[in-house]
């Protein structure tokens, strides 16, 4: 993997597919962003459906579709990251510890067992 880490951002260099000046028309990056947002929306709703499904056969069918949708979103994310269209910001050790403590405290106060 040929990614760069500059100024607390992890990303690949952008590909030369996109024009230098963005016009009103959709380009490949816009389409990928739109599809990824749709996949995220669909997986959120499939998760709700699965929690509330009463029919086992329908549950199994939607669960398979959910898994395929997650795989599609992951593949799309990987493509976008590879093209330099998706950036990540690394968390500091302090941020990781704070988040871990936050969830540990939540579990202590909310866990019914």
DSSP file (Angstrom, degrees, kcal/mol; ACC not computed):
  #  RESIDUE AA STRUCTURE BP1 BP2  ACC     N-H-->O    O-->H-N    N-H-->O    O-->H-N    TCO  KAPPA ALPHA  PHI   PSI    X-CA   Y-CA   Z-CA
    1    1 A X              0   0    0      0, 0.0     2,-0.5     0, 0.0    81,-0.0   0.000 360.0 360.0 360.0 136.5    0.0    0.0    0.0
    2    2 A X        +     0   0    0     80,-0.1    11,-0.5    11,-0.1     2,-0.2  -0.473 360.0 148.0-110.9  58.9    1.4    3.4   -1.0
    3    3 A X  E     -A   12   0A   0     -2,-0.5     2,-0.3     9,-0.2     9,-0.3  -0.626  34.9-141.0 -99.0 158.4   -0.3    5.7    1.5
    4    4 A X  E     -A   11   0A   0      7,-4.1     7,-2.5    -2,-0.2     2,-0.5  -0.811   2.2-153.9-111.8 151.1    1.1    8.9    3.0
    5    5 A X  E     +A   10   0A   0     -2,-0.3     2,-0.4     5,-0.2     5,-0.2  -0.912  29.9 157.5-125.9 105.0    0.8   10.3    6.5
    6    6 A X  E >   -A    9   0A   0      3,-1.9     3,-1.2    -2,-0.5    -2,-0.1  -0.987  65.2  -9.6-128.9 135.9    1.0   14.1    6.5
    7    7 A X  T 3  S-     0   0    0     -2,-0.4    -1,-0.2     1,-0.3     3,-0.1   0.877 129.3 -51.7  47.3  49.3   -0.2   16.5    9.1
    8    8 A X  T 3  S+     0   0    0      1,-0.2     2,-0.4    -3,-0.1    -1,-0.3   0.798 113.5 117.5  59.7  32.7   -2.2   13.8   11.0
    9    9 A X  E <   -A    6   0A   0     -3,-1.2    -3,-1.9    80,-0.2     2,-0.6  -0.998  50.9-155.3-130.1 130.2   -4.0   12.6    7.8
   10   10 A X  E     +AB   5  88A   0     78,-3.9    78,-2.5    -2,-0.4     2,-0.3  -0.916  38.6 131.5-103.5 121.7   -3.6    9.1    6.3
   11   11 A X  E     -A    4   0A   0     -7,-2.5    -7,-4.1    -2,-0.6     2,-0.3  -0.987  51.3-115.5-160.7 162.6   -4.3    9.1    2.6
   12   12 A X  E     -A    3   0A   0     69,-0.5    -9,-0.2    74,-0.3     2,-0.1  -0.673  50.0 -89.7 -94.0 157.9   -3.1    7.9   -0.8
   13   13 A X        -     0   0    0    -11,-0.5    72,-0.1    -2,-0.3    -1,-0.1  -0.451  53.4-100.7 -64.5 143.5   -2.2   10.4   -3.5
   14   14 A X        -     0   0    0     70,-0.2    70,-0.2    -2,-0.1    -1,-0.1  -0.387  36.6-118.8 -67.2 141.9   -5.2   11.4   -5.6
   15   15 A X    >   -     0   0    0     68,-2.0     3,-0.6     1,-0.1    -1,-0.1  -0.263  19.8-115.5 -72.5 167.5   -5.4    9.7   -9.0
   16   16 A X  T 3  S+     0   0    0      1,-0.2    -1,-0.1    -2,-0.0     4,-0.1   0.224  92.7  97.5 -89.0  14.4   -5.4   11.7  -12.2
   17   17 A X  T 3   +     0   0    0     66,-0.1    -1,-0.2     2,-0.1     2,-0.2   0.859  69.5  74.6 -70.3 -35.8   -8.9   10.6  -13.0
   18   18 A X  S <  S-     0   0    0     -3,-0.6     4,-0.1     1,-0.1     2,-0.1  -0.487  87.6-111.8 -83.7 147.7  -10.5   13.8  -11.6
   19   19 A X        -     0   0    0     -2,-0.2    -1,-0.1     1,-0.1    -2,-0.1  -0.369  23.3-121.0 -70.5 157.5  -10.4   17.2  -13.4
   20   20 A X  S    S+     0   0    0      1,-0.2     2,-0.5    -4,-0.1    -1,-0.1   0.855 102.4  45.6 -67.3 -35.5   -8.3   19.9  -11.8
   21   21 A X  S    S-     0   0    0      0, 0.0     2,-0.5     0, 0.0    -1,-0.2  -0.948  86.9-133.1-114.0 126.3  -11.4   22.2  -11.5
   22   22 A X        -     0   0    0     -2,-0.5     2,-0.1    -4,-0.1     4,-0.1  -0.647  25.4-170.4 -81.2 124.7  -14.6   20.7  -10.2
   23   23 A X        -     0   0    0     -2,-0.5     4,-0.1     2,-0.2    -1,-0.0  -0.324  41.6 -89.2 -98.9-172.4  -17.7   21.6  -12.3
   24   24 A X  S    S+     0   0    0     -2,-0.1     2,-0.1     2,-0.1    -2,-0.0   0.667  97.8  93.7 -75.3 -16.1  -21.4   21.1  -11.6
   25   25 A X  S    S-     0   0    0      1,-0.1     2,-0.3     5,-0.0    -2,-0.2  -0.407  84.6-105.0 -78.0 154.5  -21.4   17.6  -13.2
   26   26 A X        -     0   0    0     -2,-0.1     2,-0.2     4,-0.1    -1,-0.1  -0.576  37.1-167.8 -77.5 138.2  -20.8   14.4  -11.2
   27   27 A X     >  -     0   0    0     -2,-0.3     4,-2.4    -4,-0.1     5,-0.2  -0.549  42.4 -84.7-112.4-175.6  -17.5   12.8  -11.6
   28   28 A X  H  > S+     0   0    0      1,-0.2     4,-2.5     2,-0.2     5,-0.2   0.877 128.3  51.8 -60.3 -39.2  -16.3    9.3  -10.4
   29   29 A X  H  > S+     0   0    0      2,-0.2     4,-2.6     1,-0.2    -1,-0.2   0.922 109.9  49.2 -64.4 -43.2  -15.5   10.5   -6.9
   30   30 A X  H  > S+     0   0    0      2,-0.2     4,-2.4     1,-0.2    -2,-0.2   0.916 111.8  49.1 -60.7 -43.5  -19.0   12.1   -6.6
   31   31 A X  H  X S+     0   0    0     -4,-2.4     4,-2.7     2,-0.2    -2,-0.2   0.921 111.4  48.9 -63.5 -43.9  -20.6    8.9   -7.8
   32   32 A X  H  X S+     0   0    0     -4,-2.5     4,-2.8     2,-0.2     5,-0.2   0.916 111.3  49.8 -62.7 -43.1  -18.5    6.8   -5.3
   33   33 A X  H  X S+     0   0    0     -4,-2.6     4,-2.3     2,-0.2    -1,-0.2   0.908 112.3  48.5 -60.5 -41.9  -19.4    9.1   -2.4
   34   34 A X  H  X S+     0   0    0     -4,-2.4     4,-2.0     2,-0.2    -2,-0.2   0.920 113.4  45.8 -65.0 -44.9  -23.1    8.8   -3.4
   35   35 A X  H  X S+     0   0    0     -4,-2.7     4,-2.6     2,-0.2    -2,-0.2   0.907 112.6  50.8 -66.2 -41.4  -23.0    5.1   -3.6
   36   36 A X  H  X S+     0   0    0     -4,-2.8     4,-2.4     2,-0.2    -2,-0.2   0.911 110.0  49.8 -63.6 -41.9  -21.1    4.7   -0.3
   37   37 A X  H  X S+     0   0    0     -4,-2.3     4,-2.2    -5,-0.2    -1,-0.2   0.897 111.5  49.6 -62.1 -39.6  -23.7    7.0    1.4
   38   38 A X  H  X S+     0   0    0     -4,-2.0     4,-2.7     2,-0.2    -2,-0.2   0.918 109.7  50.4 -65.4 -43.6  -26.5    4.8    0.0
   39   39 A X  H  X S+     0   0    0     -4,-2.6     4,-2.7     2,-0.2     5,-0.2   0.904 110.4  50.0 -61.5 -41.6  -24.8    1.6    1.1
   40   40 A X  H  X S+     0   0    0     -4,-2.4     4,-2.1     2,-0.2    -1,-0.2   0.922 111.8  48.3 -62.2 -43.7  -24.4    3.0    4.7
   41   41 A X  H  X S+     0   0    0     -4,-2.2     4,-2.0     1,-0.2    -2,-0.2   0.919 112.9  48.3 -61.6 -44.9  -28.0    4.1    4.7
   42   42 A X  H  X S+     0   0    0     -4,-2.7     4,-2.8     1,-0.2     5,-0.2   0.920 110.7  49.3 -65.0 -44.2  -29.1    0.6    3.5
   43   43 A X  H  X S+     0   0    0     -4,-2.7     4,-2.2     1,-0.2    -1,-0.2   0.889 109.3  53.3 -65.5 -36.8  -27.0   -1.3    6.0
   44   44 A X  H  X S+     0   0    0     -4,-2.1     4,-1.6    -5,-0.2    -1,-0.2   0.936 113.7  42.6 -59.2 -45.8  -28.4    0.9    8.9
   45   45 A X  H  X S+     0   0    0     -4,-2.0     4,-2.5     1,-0.2    -2,-0.2   0.859 111.1  53.9 -73.0 -35.5  -31.9    0.1    7.8
   46   46 A X  H  X S+     0   0    0     -4,-2.8     4,-2.6     2,-0.2    -1,-0.2   0.887 106.6  54.2 -63.8 -37.2  -31.2   -3.6    7.2
   47   47 A X  H  X S+     0   0    0     -4,-2.2     4,-1.9     2,-0.2    -2,-0.2   0.922 109.2  46.9 -61.4 -44.1  -29.8   -3.8   10.7
   48   48 A X  H  X S+     0   0    0     -4,-1.6     4,-1.2     1,-0.2    -2,-0.2   0.934 111.6  51.7 -61.8 -45.5  -33.0   -2.4   12.2
   49   49 A X  H >X S+     0   0    0     -4,-2.5     4,-0.9     1,-0.2     3,-0.6   0.923 108.5  50.9 -57.2 -46.2  -35.1   -4.8   10.0
   50   50 A X  H >< S+     0   0    0     -4,-2.6     3,-0.5     1,-0.3    -1,-0.2   0.878 106.4  53.9 -63.0 -38.5  -33.1   -7.8   11.3
   51   51 A X  H 3< S+     0   0    0     -4,-1.9    -1,-0.3     1,-0.2    -2,-0.2   0.805 118.8  35.7 -64.1 -26.9  -33.6   -6.8   14.9
   52   52 A X  H << S+     0   0    0     -4,-1.2    -1,-0.2    -3,-0.6    -2,-0.2   0.401  85.7 121.0-109.9   1.3  -37.3   -6.7   14.4
   53   53 A X    <<  -     0   0    0     -4,-0.9    -3,-0.0    -3,-0.5     3,-0.0  -0.476  33.6-178.1 -71.9 133.1  -38.0   -9.5   11.9
   54   54 A X        +     0   0    0     -2,-0.2     2,-0.6     1,-0.1    -1,-0.1   0.631  62.5  79.8-103.0 -18.1  -40.3  -12.2   13.1
   55   55 A X     >  -     0   0    0      1,-0.2     4,-2.6     2,-0.0     5,-0.1  -0.822  66.8-154.3 -95.2 120.1  -40.2  -14.5   10.1
   56   56 A X  H  > S+     0   0    0     -2,-0.6     4,-2.5     1,-0.2     5,-0.2   0.881  92.6  50.7 -63.3 -41.2  -37.0  -16.7   10.1
   57   57 A X  H  > S+     0   0    0      2,-0.2     4,-2.1     1,-0.2    -1,-0.2   0.926 113.5  45.1 -64.4 -43.9  -36.9  -17.2    6.4
   58   58 A X  H  > S+     0   0    0      2,-0.2     4,-2.7     1,-0.2     5,-0.3   0.900 111.1  54.7 -65.0 -40.5  -37.2  -13.5    5.7
   59   59 A X  H  X S+     0   0    0     -4,-2.6     4,-2.4     1,-0.2    -2,-0.2   0.931 109.0  47.8 -55.7 -47.8  -34.6  -12.8    8.5
   60   60 A X  H  X S+     0   0    0     -4,-2.5     4,-1.8     2,-0.2    -1,-0.2   0.894 112.0  49.4 -63.2 -40.9  -32.1  -15.2    6.7
   61   61 A X  H  X S+     0   0    0     -4,-2.1     4,-2.0     2,-0.2    -2,-0.2   0.940 114.0  44.1 -63.7 -48.0  -32.7  -13.5    3.3
   62   62 A X  H  X S+     0   0    0     -4,-2.7     4,-2.9     1,-0.2    -2,-0.2   0.854 109.4  57.5 -68.3 -33.8  -32.2  -10.0    4.6
   63   63 A X  H  X S+     0   0    0     -4,-2.4     4,-2.3    -5,-0.3    -1,-0.2   0.904 107.4  47.9 -62.3 -40.4  -29.2  -11.1    6.6
   64   64 A X  H  X S+     0   0    0     -4,-1.8     4,-2.2     2,-0.2    -2,-0.2   0.915 112.6  48.5 -65.3 -42.8  -27.5  -12.3    3.5
   65   65 A X  H  X S+     0   0    0     -4,-2.0     4,-2.4     2,-0.2    -2,-0.2   0.902 109.9  53.1 -63.2 -40.6  -28.4   -9.1    1.7
   66   66 A X  H  X S+     0   0    0     -4,-2.9     4,-2.6     2,-0.2    -2,-0.2   0.930 108.8  48.7 -59.4 -46.7  -27.0   -7.1    4.7
   67   67 A X  H  X S+     0   0    0     -4,-2.3     4,-2.3     1,-0.2    -1,-0.2   0.902 111.7  49.2 -61.8 -41.0  -23.7   -9.0    4.5
   68   68 A X  H  X S+     0   0    0     -4,-2.2     4,-2.4     2,-0.2    -1,-0.2   0.885 110.8  50.9 -64.5 -38.0  -23.5   -8.4    0.7
   69   69 A X  H  X S+     0   0    0     -4,-2.4     4,-2.4     2,-0.2    -2,-0.2   0.898 109.6  49.8 -67.3 -40.7  -24.2   -4.7    1.3
   70   70 A X  H  X S+     0   0    0     -4,-2.6     4,-2.4     2,-0.2    -2,-0.2   0.919 111.5  49.3 -61.5 -43.5  -21.5   -4.5    4.0
   71   71 A X  H  X S+     0   0    0     -4,-2.3     4,-2.6     2,-0.2    -2,-0.2   0.908 110.6  50.1 -62.4 -41.9  -19.0   -6.1    1.6
   72   72 A X  H  X S+     0   0    0     -4,-2.4     4,-2.4     2,-0.2    -2,-0.2   0.923 111.1  48.6 -62.4 -44.8  -20.0   -3.7   -1.2
   73   73 A X  H  X S+     0   0    0     -4,-2.4     4,-2.6     2,-0.2    -2,-0.2   0.898 112.0  49.5 -62.8 -40.6  -19.5   -0.7    1.1
   74   74 A X  H  X S+     0   0    0     -4,-2.4     4,-2.7     2,-0.2    -2,-0.2   0.926 111.3  48.3 -65.0 -44.7  -16.1   -2.1    2.2
   75   75 A X  H  X S+     0   0    0     -4,-2.6     4,-2.2     2,-0.2    -2,-0.2   0.907 112.8  48.8 -61.4 -41.3  -14.9   -2.6   -1.4
   76   76 A X  H  X S+     0   0    0     -4,-2.4     4,-2.7     2,-0.2    -2,-0.2   0.916 110.4  50.5 -65.8 -43.2  -16.1    0.8   -2.3
   77   77 A X  H  X S+     0   0    0     -4,-2.6     4,-2.9     1,-0.2     5,-0.2   0.936 110.4  50.2 -57.8 -47.1  -14.2    2.4    0.7
   78   78 A X  H  X S+     0   0    0     -4,-2.7     4,-2.5     1,-0.2    -2,-0.2   0.900 111.4  48.4 -60.2 -41.2  -11.1    0.5   -0.3
   79   79 A X  H  X S+     0   0    0     -4,-2.2     4,-2.1     2,-0.2    -1,-0.2   0.934 112.8  47.6 -63.3 -46.1  -11.3    1.8   -3.9
   80   80 A X  H  <>S+     0   0    0     -4,-2.7     5,-3.0     1,-0.2     6,-0.7   0.902 113.2  48.2 -63.5 -41.2  -11.9    5.3   -2.7
   81   81 A X  H ><5S+     0   0    0     -4,-2.9     3,-1.1     4,-0.2   -69,-0.5   0.920 110.7  51.4 -64.4 -43.1   -9.0    5.1   -0.3
   82   82 A X  H 3<5S+     0   0    0     -4,-2.5    -1,-0.2     1,-0.3    -2,-0.2   0.860 109.9  49.6 -61.8 -36.3   -6.7    3.7   -3.0
   83   83 A X  T 3<5S-     0   0    0     -4,-2.1   -68,-2.0    -5,-0.2    -1,-0.3   0.536 118.1-112.4 -80.4  -6.3   -7.7    6.5   -5.4
   84   84 A X  T < 5S+     0   0    0     -3,-1.1    -3,-0.2    -4,-0.5   -70,-0.2   0.684  86.6 117.8  83.5  18.3   -6.9    9.1   -2.7
   85   85 A X      < +     0   0    0     -5,-3.0     2,-0.4    -6,-0.2    -4,-0.2   0.433  65.7  56.0 -97.5  -1.3  -10.6   10.1   -2.3
   86   86 A X        -     0   0    0     -6,-0.7   -74,-0.3    -5,-0.2     2,-0.3  -0.989  68.4-164.7-136.2 123.9  -11.0    9.1    1.3
   87   87 A X        -     0   0    0     -2,-0.4     2,-0.4   -76,-0.1   -76,-0.2  -0.797   3.5-155.4-110.0 150.2   -8.8   10.4    4.1
   88   88 A X  B     -B   10   0A   0    -78,-2.5   -78,-3.9    -2,-0.3     2,-0.6  -0.944   6.6-147.9-121.2 145.4   -8.3    9.0    7.6
   89   89 A X        -     0   0    0     -2,-0.4   -80,-0.2   -80,-0.2     2,-0.1  -0.962  22.7-131.2-112.7 118.0   -7.2   10.9   10.7
   90   90 A X        -     0   0    0     -2,-0.6     2,-0.3   -82,-0.2    -2,-0.0  -0.382  18.8-125.6 -69.3 144.8   -5.2    8.8   13.2
   91   91 A X        -     0   0    0     -2,-0.1    -1,-0.1     1,-0.1     2,-0.1  -0.674  21.9-121.3 -87.4 143.1   -6.3    9.0   16.8
   92   92 A X     >  -     0   0    0     -2,-0.3     4,-2.2     1,-0.1     5,-0.2  -0.366  27.4-108.1 -74.9 163.0   -3.7    9.9   19.4
   93   93 A X  H  > S+     0   0    0      1,-0.2     4,-2.3     2,-0.2     5,-0.2   0.875 121.9  54.2 -59.3 -37.2   -3.0    7.5   22.2
   94   94 A X  H  > S+     0   0    0      2,-0.2     4,-2.5     1,-0.2    -1,-0.2   0.910 107.5  49.2 -64.5 -42.7   -4.8    9.8   24.6
   95   95 A X  H  > S+     0   0    0      2,-0.2     4,-2.3     1,-0.2    -2,-0.2   0.890 111.0  50.5 -63.9 -39.0   -7.9    9.9   22.4
   96   96 A X  H  X S+     0   0    0     -4,-2.2     4,-2.5     2,-0.2    -2,-0.2   0.928 112.0  46.8 -63.8 -45.1   -7.9    6.1   22.3
   97   97 A X  H  X S+     0   0    0     -4,-2.3     4,-2.5     2,-0.2    -2,-0.2   0.891 111.7  51.1 -65.6 -39.6   -7.6    5.8   26.1
   98   98 A X  H  X S+     0   0    0     -4,-2.5     4,-2.4     2,-0.2    -1,-0.2   0.915 112.3  46.3 -63.5 -42.7  -10.3    8.4   26.6
   99   99 A X  H  X S+     0   0    0     -4,-2.3     4,-2.2     2,-0.2     5,-0.2   0.908 112.2  50.5 -66.5 -41.7  -12.7    6.5   24.3
  100  100 A X  H  X S+     0   0    0     -4,-2.5     4,-2.2     1,-0.2    -2,-0.2   0.917 112.4  47.1 -61.7 -43.1  -11.9    3.2   25.9
  101  101 A X  H  X S+     0   0    0     -4,-2.5     4,-2.8     2,-0.2     5,-0.2   0.889 108.6  55.5 -65.8 -39.7  -12.5    4.6   29.3
  102  102 A X  H  X S+     0   0    0     -4,-2.4     4,-2.0     1,-0.2    -2,-0.2   0.926 112.3  41.8 -58.7 -46.2  -15.8    6.2   28.2
  103  103 A X  H  X S+     0   0    0     -4,-2.2     4,-2.5     2,-0.2    -1,-0.2   0.855 112.5  53.9 -72.9 -34.2  -17.1    2.8   27.0
  104  104 A X  H  X S+     0   0    0     -4,-2.2     4,-2.0    -5,-0.2    -2,-0.2   0.928 111.0  46.6 -63.1 -43.8  -15.8    1.0   30.0
  105  105 A X  H  X S+     0   0    0     -4,-2.8     4,-1.9     2,-0.2    -2,-0.2   0.896 111.1  52.5 -63.6 -40.1  -17.7    3.5   32.3
  106  106 A X  H  X S+     0   0    0     -4,-2.0     4,-2.4    -5,-0.2     5,-0.3   0.927 109.2  48.8 -61.4 -45.3  -20.8    3.1   30.1
  107  107 A X  H  X S+     0   0    0     -4,-2.5     4,-2.0     1,-0.2    -1,-0.2   0.887 109.3  53.0 -63.4 -38.5  -20.7   -0.7   30.5
  108  108 A X  H  < S+     0   0    0     -4,-2.0    -1,-0.2     1,-0.2    -2,-0.2   0.877 118.3  35.4 -63.9 -37.4  -20.2   -0.5   34.2
  109  109 A X  H  < S+     0   0    0     -4,-1.9    -2,-0.2    -5,-0.1    -1,-0.2   0.730 127.4  34.6 -90.7 -22.4  -23.3    1.8   34.6
  110  110 A X  H  < S+     0   0    0     -4,-2.4     2,-0.4    -5,-0.2    -3,-0.2   0.619  83.5 107.4-109.4 -15.8  -25.5    0.3   31.9
  111  111 A X     <  -     0   0    0     -4,-2.0    -4,-0.0    -5,-0.3     0, 0.0  -0.509  52.7-158.4 -70.8 121.3  -24.8   -3.4   31.9
  112  112 A X              0   0    0     -2,-0.4    -1,-0.2     1,-0.2    -4,-0.0   0.547 360.0 360.0 -77.5  -4.6  -27.8   -5.3   33.4
  113  113 A X              0   0    0      0, 0.0    -1,-0.2     0, 0.0    -2,-0.1   0.444 360.0 360.0-102.0 360.0  -25.7   -8.4   34.3
